[in-house]
Amino acid sequence: MISYPIAAEALDLEIYQLACIFAGSQELLSKSKAYYSLKALVDVFELSEASRKIISIAVALRSSLDSNPRELSKEITGTLIKNIKEPISEALDFREACNKIIHAVDIEFFNDNDPDQSLNWSLKLFGSYNKKDWEATLSVLQFIEIAHKLT
């Protein structure tokens, strides 16, 4: 039995496009102040595309790791608080980061939730598991680095 046969190049393209969305965010924010049409496009697509890309990558790699476990899946990509009522922070490994991306019910892309800022390379993910609310902080750069190594 094998995982879904997704070409590594196709997944690499998704990873590259995710990096481009985050890397280009500041420049687009700056230019969109003078160009209304650009601002309209950013407003519609930036968060949507960032979300689609990161979820797509997380699902594909999580599925692949189920079929072919790899040591890289234990690399740290951020921090996790399993129960925000008892805020004890622990390391968030790549495999668990994929789970948190997939199961998040809320996500913060910006510092201070200010929509006039560019995307932050550190995301906050929120959800619940076993009736406990959790919070994960994800380094997008570290996620991209490990994701590429796993393709």
MOBEL-V941740 format. One record per helix or strand of 2 or more residues. SS is the DSSP state (@ for helix, = for strand). FROM is the first residue (numbers start at 0). TO is the last residue. If there is no record, write none. Layout:
# MOBEL-V941740
((SS & FROM & TO) (SS & FROM & TO))
This chain:
# MOBEL-V941740
((@ & 7 & 31) (@ & 35 & 66) (@ & 70 & 73) (= & 75 & 80) (@ & 83 & 85) (= & 88 & 92) (@ & 93 & 102) (= & 105 & 107) (@ & 110 & 112) (= & 121 & 128) (= & 131 & 138) (@ & 139 & 149))
